[in-house]
Each structure stands twice: as structure tokens, then as C-alpha cells.
Amino acid sequence: MSVTDTATVGVRAAAAEESRLWHITLSVSGERTPLVEIRRGLEQLAHDHPFLLTSRYAEDHAEIRYWEEARDLHDAAAVALRLWGEHRQTAKLPPWEIVGLEVIDRATYHLRIAEGYGPPPASPVGVHPY
């Protein structure tokens, strides 16, 4: 391995060490939309981004839960806040606004589950009505 290859491997390893998993819960709402349209849009979003764990929806709101890999909370939140808007056209999502965002690290998520006060693990995985 050359010095350049060794340096590249070292940079990649450092970047991987800096990256962490964050549990994201994104809440959106807006005008009533037919359930079939919401479901189709969320299913397309899940297809485009297989990281999506689960989403729940009603005529005027939805919640999306997934894991995001990012260096820190700020990066994870920034990606989460862009998700709905960036995929509104391609997934044909309703023109709803983001009304809530929770970003917690993996340890906090598992601590909440263990103590019985966090959201249950996403089961079944997929797109479901409320």
C-alpha cells in the first residue's frame, strides 16, 4: 500500500468514526388530502430511501421515523428538515409543512425503550394509517 493509499484509508476511517446514528421523527401536517394519495407518496418516499423505518398518516398529518447517519445532531437535523421538501415533487407528497422534529442519538433511543417511555420500535415496518 502506498503512502497515498494509507492516508486515504486513514481519512475514511476517521470520517467513519465521527459518524453516528440518529433516530429521526419528522412530523408534517397541512390541508386534508385523500388517504390514497398520502399512502402512495409515503410508499414512494420509502422506495426512494430505504432507510425509512415507518410512517403513519391521516388525512391532514403524517409522521416519519427513520435512522440517519451523520457527524452530529446539527447535520442529522439539517438532513431531516430537507427530506420532505426535497422529495415533495418526486414522491408526489402533499404540500404540507414540517411541524415537528425530534433527533436523538442511538443510546438515548435505546435507553428510552429500555425504560418503557420511548416510542416502541418501528413494528411493523412500512407505511400505515394512524
Secondary structure as UniProt FT lines:
FT   HELIX           3..18
FT   STRAND          20..29
FT   HELIX           35..48
FT   TURN            50..51
FT   STRAND          52..57
FT   STRAND          61..70
FT   HELIX           73..87
FT   TURN            88..92
FT   STRAND          97..105
FT   HELIX           106..115
FT   STRAND          126..129
//
